């Protein structure tokens, strides 16, 4: 089995932090983490998770690319 993070998909630190947040909040796959972005965007956790350099919209774009590259059923535990 190949690594789901192939050479084309290199998420930023902000995207990885968001995936960790989603995992800690019950997501088990990349698709579930993506589905949680609206909840994440409304939460008080955004500044803590993303800091001041990243935005939810940038993370959304990265995860959309990841869904196309690695697939929505990719386990978060294998990505973190």
Secondary structure, DSSP 8 states (H G I E B T S, - for coil): ---SS-TT----HHHHHHHHHHHHTT--BHHHHHHTHHHHHHSTTHHHHHTTT--HHHHHHHHHHHHHHT-TT-BHHHH-
